[in-house]
Amino acid sequence: MTSIYDADGKNIPCTVIEAGPCVVTQVRSKEKEGYDAIQLAFKDKKEKHTTKAERGHFAKAGISPKKVVAEFSRFEAGHQKTFGDVIKVDIFEEGEYIDVVGISKGKGFQGVVKRHKFHGVGDASHGQHNRLRAPGSIGASSWPSRVFKGMRMAGRMGGNRVKVINLQIVKIIPEKNLVLVKGAVPGANGSYVIIERWK
């Protein structure tokens, strides 16, 4: 993240996203696949790390192998793309709102206090010395004689698909294909995200 100053001198925290250039590698249609969508590819990838199927797919579009491929099934009126089109940040405008989808940071195996905001079993009085962050009772006795599915317990946390909605674009740097978005987006530094815009 970084921050910039607006016209009123207010400091705005923002995230820098490299949003292109993206190449249209496939156009799906209702006649052939049963739905309308376009497939976009981003970021070059070494050929030795690419499967033969991927090489053939990208060769059809006349481009080098790419790391990230995503499909978009909604279009704005008059913005349908054709095979081989290059999409850059000039499709965005400063001040508009977007949604950003990414994979959240993995936190590993965590207890119930960190994972589910439990308060623990109580204070340290009455002889309790190791119960402050414990989950407490998890089930009934003779009925139902089991633990219900979905019980909030310790386990792996993070690494989930997360969408953050209504983030404002505060600045666009077209020569470097950069978009500065107000606030934070999911994922670690250098991870890949999908930007969705609705108008």
LOKERO-637710 format. One record per residue (C-alpha): residue number from 1; residue in three letters; x, z, y. Coordinates in steps of 0.1 Angstrom, whole numbers. Layout:
LOKERO-637710
<r><resi>NUM</resi><resn>ALA</resn><u>X</u><w>Z</w><v>Y</v></r>
...
end
This chain:
LOKERO-637710
<r><resi>1</resi><resn>MET</resn><u>0</u><w>0</w><v>0</v></r>
<r><resi>2</resi><resn>THR</resn><u>9</u><w>-4</w><v>36</v></r>
<r><resi>3</resi><resn>SER</resn><u>-8</u><w>1</w><v>70</v></r>
<r><resi>4</resi><resn>ILE</resn><u>-14</u><w>-20</w><v>101</v></r>
<r><resi>5</resi><resn>TYR</resn><u>-28</u><w>-13</w><v>135</v></r>
<r><resi>6</resi><resn>ASP</resn><u>-60</u><w>-29</w><v>147</v></r>
<r><resi>7</resi><resn>ALA</resn><u>-68</u><w>-41</w><v>183</v></r>
<r><resi>8</resi><resn>ASP</resn><u>-78</u><w>-6</w><v>193</v></r>
<r><resi>9</resi><resn>GLY</resn><u>-46</u><w>9</w><v>180</v></r>
<r><resi>10</resi><resn>LYS</resn><u>-61</u><w>25</w><v>150</v></r>
<r><resi>11</resi><resn>ASN</resn><u>-39</u><w>28</w><v>119</v></r>
<r><resi>12</resi><resn>ILE</resn><u>-56</u><w>12</w><v>89</v></r>
<r><resi>13</resi><resn>PRO</resn><u>-43</u><w>18</w><v>53</v></r>
<r><resi>14</resi><resn>CYS</resn><u>-45</u><w>-14</w><v>33</v></r>
<r><resi>15</resi><resn>THR</resn><u>-33</u><w>-30</w><v>1</v></r>
<r><resi>16</resi><resn>VAL</resn><u>-14</u><w>-63</w><v>0</v></r>
<r><resi>17</resi><resn>ILE</resn><u>-26</u><w>-88</w><v>-26</v></r>
<r><resi>18</resi><resn>GLU</resn><u>-10</u><w>-121</w><v>-33</v></r>
<r><resi>19</resi><resn>ALA</resn><u>-40</u><w>-143</w><v>-39</v></r>
<r><resi>20</resi><resn>GLY</resn><u>-28</u><w>-178</w><v>-48</v></r>
<r><resi>21</resi><resn>PRO</resn><u>-22</u><w>-205</w><v>-51</v></r>
<r><resi>22</resi><resn>CYS</resn><u>-46</u><w>-208</w><v>-81</v></r>
<r><resi>23</resi><resn>VAL</resn><u>-51</u><w>-240</w><v>-100</v></r>
<r><resi>24</resi><resn>VAL</resn><u>-84</u><w>-251</w><v>-116</v></r>
<r><resi>25</resi><resn>THR</resn><u>-75</u><w>-256</w><v>-153</v></r>
<r><resi>26</resi><resn>GLN</resn><u>-109</u><w>-261</w><v>-167</v></r>
<r><resi>27</resi><resn>VAL</resn><u>-144</u><w>-268</w><v>-155</v></r>
<r><resi>28</resi><resn>ARG</resn><u>-173</u><w>-257</w><v>-178</v></r>
<r><resi>29</resi><resn>SER</resn><u>-207</u><w>-273</w><v>-175</v></r>
<r><resi>30</resi><resn>LYS</resn><u>-242</u><w>-266</w><v>-188</v></r>
<r><resi>31</resi><resn>GLU</resn><u>-243</u><w>-298</w><v>-207</v></r>
<r><resi>32</resi><resn>LYS</resn><u>-211</u><w>-291</w><v>-227</v></r>
<r><resi>33</resi><resn>GLU</resn><u>-206</u><w>-253</w><v>-228</v></r>
<r><resi>34</resi><resn>GLY</resn><u>-241</u><w>-241</w><v>-219</v></r>
<r><resi>35</resi><resn>TYR</resn><u>-231</u><w>-226</w><v>-185</v></r>
<r><resi>36</resi><resn>ASP</resn><u>-214</u><w>-235</w><v>-153</v></r>
<r><resi>37</resi><resn>ALA</resn><u>-180</u><w>-219</w><v>-146</v></r>
<r><resi>38</resi><resn>ILE</resn><u>-144</u><w>-227</w><v>-135</v></r>
<r><resi>39</resi><resn>GLN</resn><u>-112</u><w>-214</w><v>-150</v></r>
<r><resi>40</resi><resn>LEU</resn><u>-84</u><w>-205</w><v>-126</v></r>
<r><resi>41</resi><resn>ALA</resn><u>-47</u><w>-200</w><v>-135</v></r>
<r><resi>42</resi><resn>PHE</resn><u>-21</u><w>-180</w><v>-115</v></r>
<r><resi>43</resi><resn>LYS</resn><u>16</u><w>-172</w><v>-116</v></r>
<r><resi>44</resi><resn>ASP</resn><u>42</u><w>-193</w><v>-134</v></r>
<r><resi>45</resi><resn>LYS</resn><u>52</u><w>-183</w><v>-169</v></r>
<r><resi>46</resi><resn>LYS</resn><u>83</u><w>-193</w><v>-189</v></r>
<r><resi>47</resi><resn>GLU</resn><u>76</u><w>-219</w><v>-215</v></r>
<r><resi>48</resi><resn>LYS</resn><u>94</u><w>-200</w><v>-243</v></r>
<r><resi>49</resi><resn>HIS</resn><u>68</u><w>-172</w><v>-238</v></r>
<r><resi>50</resi><resn>THR</resn><u>39</u><w>-197</w><v>-242</v></r>
<r><resi>51</resi><resn>THR</resn><u>20</u><w>-206</w><v>-273</v></r>
<r><resi>52</resi><resn>LYS</resn><u>15</u><w>-243</w><v>-283</v></r>
<r><resi>53</resi><resn>ALA</resn><u>-22</u><w>-240</w><v>-276</v></r>
<r><resi>54</resi><resn>GLU</resn><u>-15</u><w>-227</w><v>-241</v></r>
<r><resi>55</resi><resn>ARG</resn><u>11</u><w>-254</w><v>-234</v></r>
<r><resi>56</resi><resn>GLY</resn><u>-15</u><w>-281</w><v>-243</v></r>
<r><resi>57</resi><resn>HIS</resn><u>-42</u><w>-265</w><v>-222</v></r>
<r><resi>58</resi><resn>PHE</resn><u>-20</u><w>-264</w><v>-191</v></r>
<r><resi>59</resi><resn>ALA</resn><u>-5</u><w>-298</w><v>-198</v></r>
<r><resi>60</resi><resn>LYS</resn><u>-40</u><w>-313</w><v>-195</v></r>
<r><resi>61</resi><resn>ALA</resn><u>-41</u><w>-300</w><v>-159</v></r>
<r><resi>62</resi><resn>GLY</resn><u>-6</u><w>-313</w><v>-153</v></r>
<r><resi>63</resi><resn>ILE</resn><u>8</u><w>-279</w><v>-144</v></r>
<r><resi>64</resi><resn>SER</resn><u>35</u><w>-255</w><v>-158</v></r>
<r><resi>65</resi><resn>PRO</resn><u>23</u><w>-226</w><v>-180</v></r>
<r><resi>66</resi><resn>LYS</resn><u>7</u><w>-197</w><v>-161</v></r>
<r><resi>67</resi><resn>LYS</resn><u>5</u><w>-160</w><v>-168</v></r>
<r><resi>68</resi><resn>VAL</resn><u>-30</u><w>-152</w><v>-158</v></r>
<r><resi>69</resi><resn>VAL</resn><u>-62</u><w>-171</w><v>-165</v></r>
<r><resi>70</resi><resn>ALA</resn><u>-96</u><w>-160</w><v>-153</v></r>
<r><resi>71</resi><resn>GLU</resn><u>-131</u><w>-175</w><v>-153</v></r>
<r><resi>72</resi><resn>PHE</resn><u>-156</u><w>-175</w><v>-125</v></r>
<r><resi>73</resi><resn>SER</resn><u>-192</u><w>-183</w><v>-132</v></r>
<r><resi>74</resi><resn>ARG</resn><u>-208</u><w>-180</w><v>-97</v></r>
<r><resi>75</resi><resn>PHE</resn><u>-204</u><w>-205</w><v>-69</v></r>
<r><resi>76</resi><resn>GLU</resn><u>-214</u><w>-207</w><v>-33</v></r>
<r><resi>77</resi><resn>ALA</resn><u>-234</u><w>-237</w><v>-23</v></r>
<r><resi>78</resi><resn>GLY</resn><u>-212</u><w>-267</w><v>-18</v></r>
<r><resi>79</resi><resn>HIS</resn><u>-180</u><w>-250</w><v>-31</v></r>
<r><resi>80</resi><resn>GLN</resn><u>-179</u><w>-264</w><v>-67</v></r>
<r><resi>81</resi><resn>LYS</resn><u>-144</u><w>-273</w><v>-77</v></r>
<r><resi>82</resi><resn>THR</resn><u>-130</u><w>-301</w><v>-98</v></r>
<r><resi>83</resi><resn>PHE</resn><u>-102</u><w>-302</w><v>-124</v></r>
<r><resi>84</resi><resn>GLY</resn><u>-67</u><w>-297</w><v>-109</v></r>
<r><resi>85</resi><resn>ASP</resn><u>-79</u><w>-284</w><v>-75</v></r>
<r><resi>86</resi><resn>VAL</resn><u>-56</u><w>-258</w><v>-59</v></r>
<r><resi>87</resi><resn>ILE</resn><u>-73</u><w>-228</w><v>-43</v></r>
<r><resi>88</resi><resn>LYS</resn><u>-55</u><w>-208</w><v>-16</v></r>
<r><resi>89</resi><resn>VAL</resn><u>-62</u><w>-178</w><v>6</v></r>
<r><resi>90</resi><resn>ASP</resn><u>-78</u><w>-201</w><v>32</v></r>
<r><resi>91</resi><resn>ILE</resn><u>-111</u><w>-197</w><v>13</v></r>
<r><resi>92</resi><resn>PHE</resn><u>-113</u><w>-161</w><v>27</v></r>
<r><resi>93</resi><resn>GLU</resn><u>-119</u><w>-150</w><v>63</v></r>
<r><resi>94</resi><resn>GLU</resn><u>-107</u><w>-119</w><v>81</v></r>
<r><resi>95</resi><resn>GLY</resn><u>-135</u><w>-93</w><v>84</v></r>
<r><resi>96</resi><resn>GLU</resn><u>-154</u><w>-104</w><v>52</v></r>
<r><resi>97</resi><resn>TYR</resn><u>-161</u><w>-81</w><v>23</v></r>
<r><resi>98</resi><resn>ILE</resn><u>-149</u><w>-86</w><v>-13</v></r>
<r><resi>99</resi><resn>ASP</resn><u>-150</u><w>-69</w><v>-46</v></r>
<r><resi>100</resi><resn>VAL</resn><u>-117</u><w>-63</w><v>-65</v></r>
<r><resi>101</resi><resn>VAL</resn><u>-115</u><w>-59</w><v>-103</v></r>
<r><resi>102</resi><resn>GLY</resn><u>-85</u><w>-45</w><v>-121</v></r>
<r><resi>103</resi><resn>ILE</resn><u>-72</u><w>-23</w><v>-149</v></r>
<r><resi>104</resi><resn>SER</resn><u>-68</u><w>13</w><v>-137</v></r>
<r><resi>105</resi><resn>LYS</resn><u>-35</u><w>32</w><v>-142</v></r>
<r><resi>106</resi><resn>GLY</resn><u>-32</u><w>48</w><v>-176</v></r>
<r><resi>107</resi><resn>LYS</resn><u>-29</u><w>86</w><v>-175</v></r>
<r><resi>108</resi><resn>GLY</resn><u>-22</u><w>92</w><v>-212</v></r>
<r><resi>109</resi><resn>PHE</resn><u>-39</u><w>119</w><v>-233</v></r>
<r><resi>110</resi><resn>GLN</resn><u>-54</u><w>144</w><v>-209</v></r>
<r><resi>111</resi><resn>GLY</resn><u>-74</u><w>176</w><v>-213</v></r>
<r><resi>112</resi><resn>VAL</resn><u>-110</u><w>182</w><v>-202</v></r>
<r><resi>113</resi><resn>VAL</resn><u>-101</u><w>197</w><v>-168</v></r>
<r><resi>114</resi><resn>LYS</resn><u>-82</u><w>166</w><v>-156</v></r>
<r><resi>115</resi><resn>ARG</resn><u>-103</u><w>141</w><v>-175</v></r>
<r><resi>116</resi><resn>HIS</resn><u>-139</u><w>154</w><v>-169</v></r>
<r><resi>117</resi><resn>LYS</resn><u>-134</u><w>179</w><v>-141</v></r>
<r><resi>118</resi><resn>PHE</resn><u>-143</u><w>209</w><v>-162</v></r>
<r><resi>119</resi><resn>HIS</resn><u>-137</u><w>243</w><v>-146</v></r>
<r><resi>120</resi><resn>GLY</resn><u>-122</u><w>260</w><v>-177</v></r>
<r><resi>121</resi><resn>VAL</resn><u>-137</u><w>290</w><v>-195</v></r>
<r><resi>122</resi><resn>GLY</resn><u>-133</u><w>315</w><v>-167</v></r>
<r><resi>123</resi><resn>ASP</resn><u>-108</u><w>336</w><v>-149</v></r>
<r><resi>124</resi><resn>ALA</resn><u>-79</u><w>354</w><v>-164</v></r>
<r><resi>125</resi><resn>SER</resn><u>-96</u><w>388</w><v>-168</v></r>
<r><resi>126</resi><resn>HIS</resn><u>-108</u><w>406</w><v>-200</v></r>
<r><resi>127</resi><resn>GLY</resn><u>-78</u><w>398</w><v>-220</v></r>
<r><resi>128</resi><resn>GLN</resn><u>-79</u><w>360</w><v>-217</v></r>
<r><resi>129</resi><resn>HIS</resn><u>-44</u><w>346</w><v>-216</v></r>
<r><resi>130</resi><resn>ASN</resn><u>-48</u><w>310</w><v>-228</v></r>
<r><resi>131</resi><resn>ARG</resn><u>-84</u><w>299</w><v>-221</v></r>
<r><resi>132</resi><resn>LEU</resn><u>-82</u><w>288</w><v>-185</v></r>
<r><resi>133</resi><resn>ARG</resn><u>-83</u><w>251</w><v>-192</v></r>
<r><resi>134</resi><resn>ALA</resn><u>-101</u><w>251</w><v>-225</v></r>
<r><resi>135</resi><resn>PRO</resn><u>-133</u><w>231</w><v>-231</v></r>
<r><resi>136</resi><resn>GLY</resn><u>-154</u><w>260</w><v>-245</v></r>
<r><resi>137</resi><resn>SER</resn><u>-182</u><w>255</w><v>-271</v></r>
<r><resi>138</resi><resn>ILE</resn><u>-189</u><w>219</w><v>-282</v></r>
<r><resi>139</resi><resn>GLY</resn><u>-219</u><w>221</w><v>-305</v></r>
<r><resi>140</resi><resn>ALA</resn><u>-248</u><w>241</w><v>-320</v></r>
<r><resi>141</resi><resn>SER</resn><u>-249</u><w>259</w><v>-354</v></r>
<r><resi>142</resi><resn>SER</resn><u>-274</u><w>252</w><v>-381</v></r>
<r><resi>143</resi><resn>TRP</resn><u>-291</u><w>224</w><v>-361</v></r>
<r><resi>144</resi><resn>PRO</resn><u>-279</u><w>197</w><v>-357</v></r>
<r><resi>145</resi><resn>SER</resn><u>-248</u><w>209</w><v>-377</v></r>
<r><resi>146</resi><resn>ARG</resn><u>-227</u><w>183</w><v>-360</v></r>
<r><resi>147</resi><resn>VAL</resn><u>-212</u><w>174</w><v>-326</v></r>
<r><resi>148</resi><resn>PHE</resn><u>-232</u><w>148</w><v>-307</v></r>
<r><resi>149</resi><resn>LYS</resn><u>-217</u><w>114</w><v>-300</v></r>
<r><resi>150</resi><resn>GLY</resn><u>-203</u><w>111</w><v>-265</v></r>
<r><resi>151</resi><resn>MET</resn><u>-194</u><w>147</w><v>-261</v></r>
<r><resi>152</resi><resn>ARG</resn><u>-169</u><w>150</w><v>-232</v></r>
<r><resi>153</resi><resn>MET</resn><u>-136</u><w>162</w><v>-247</v></r>
<r><resi>154</resi><resn>ALA</resn><u>-99</u><w>157</w><v>-243</v></r>
<r><resi>155</resi><resn>GLY</resn><u>-86</u><w>122</w><v>-249</v></r>
<r><resi>156</resi><resn>ARG</resn><u>-69</u><w>91</w><v>-234</v></r>
<r><resi>157</resi><resn>MET</resn><u>-76</u><w>86</w><v>-197</v></r>
<r><resi>158</resi><resn>GLY</resn><u>-73</u><w>56</w><v>-175</v></r>
<r><resi>159</resi><resn>GLY</resn><u>-65</u><w>20</w><v>-185</v></r>
<r><resi>160</resi><resn>ASN</resn><u>-101</u><w>10</w><v>-179</v></r>
<r><resi>161</resi><resn>ARG</resn><u>-116</u><w>-21</w><v>-162</v></r>
<r><resi>162</resi><resn>VAL</resn><u>-126</u><w>-9</w><v>-127</v></r>
<r><resi>163</resi><resn>LYS</resn><u>-144</u><w>-27</w><v>-99</v></r>
<r><resi>164</resi><resn>VAL</resn><u>-141</u><w>-15</w><v>-64</v></r>
<r><resi>165</resi><resn>ILE</resn><u>-168</u><w>-31</w><v>-42</v></r>
<r><resi>166</resi><resn>ASN</resn><u>-172</u><w>-38</w><v>-5</v></r>
<r><resi>167</resi><resn>LEU</resn><u>-135</u><w>-38</w><v>5</v></r>
<r><resi>168</resi><resn>GLN</resn><u>-129</u><w>-54</w><v>39</v></r>
<r><resi>169</resi><resn>ILE</resn><u>-102</u><w>-81</w><v>45</v></r>
<r><resi>170</resi><resn>VAL</resn><u>-83</u><w>-70</w><v>76</v></r>
<r><resi>171</resi><resn>LYS</resn><u>-56</u><w>-97</w><v>77</v></r>
<r><resi>172</resi><resn>ILE</resn><u>-47</u><w>-130</w><v>60</v></r>
<r><resi>173</resi><resn>ILE</resn><u>-12</u><w>-144</w><v>59</v></r>
<r><resi>174</resi><resn>PRO</resn><u>-18</u><w>-180</w><v>47</v></r>
<r><resi>175</resi><resn>GLU</resn><u>18</u><w>-192</w><v>46</v></r>
<r><resi>176</resi><resn>LYS</resn><u>26</u><w>-165</w><v>20</v></r>
<r><resi>177</resi><resn>ASN</resn><u>-9</u><w>-165</w><v>4</v></r>
<r><resi>178</resi><resn>LEU</resn><u>-13</u><w>-128</w><v>12</v></r>
<r><resi>179</resi><resn>VAL</resn><u>-46</u><w>-109</w><v>17</v></r>
<r><resi>180</resi><resn>LEU</resn><u>-45</u><w>-74</w><v>33</v></r>
<r><resi>181</resi><resn>VAL</resn><u>-75</u><w>-54</w><v>21</v></r>
<r><resi>182</resi><resn>LYS</resn><u>-87</u><w>-21</w><v>37</v></r>
<r><resi>183</resi><resn>GLY</resn><u>-83</u><w>7</w><v>12</v></r>
<r><resi>184</resi><resn>ALA</resn><u>-70</u><w>9</w><v>-23</v></r>
<r><resi>185</resi><resn>VAL</resn><u>-75</u><w>-14</w><v>-53</v></r>
<r><resi>186</resi><resn>PRO</resn><u>-73</u><w>-5</w><v>-91</v></r>
<r><resi>187</resi><resn>GLY</resn><u>-41</u><w>-7</w><v>-110</v></r>
<r><resi>188</resi><resn>ALA</resn><u>-4</u><w>0</w><v>-105</v></r>
<r><resi>189</resi><resn>ASN</resn><u>20</u><w>-19</w><v>-82</v></r>
<r><resi>190</resi><resn>GLY</resn><u>25</u><w>-55</w><v>-94</v></r>
<r><resi>191</resi><resn>SER</resn><u>-6</u><w>-55</w><v>-117</v></r>
<r><resi>192</resi><resn>TYR</resn><u>-31</u><w>-84</w><v>-116</v></r>
<r><resi>193</resi><resn>VAL</resn><u>-65</u><w>-82</w><v>-101</v></r>
<r><resi>194</resi><resn>ILE</resn><u>-95</u><w>-105</w><v>-97</v></r>
<r><resi>195</resi><resn>ILE</resn><u>-111</u><w>-110</w><v>-63</v></r>
<r><resi>196</resi><resn>GLU</resn><u>-148</u><w>-117</w><v>-61</v></r>
<r><resi>197</resi><resn>ARG</resn><u>-166</u><w>-127</w><v>-30</v></r>
<r><resi>198</resi><resn>TRP</resn><u>-204</u><w>-128</w><v>-24</v></r>
<r><resi>199</resi><resn>LYS</resn><u>-221</u><w>-145</w><v>5</v></r>
end
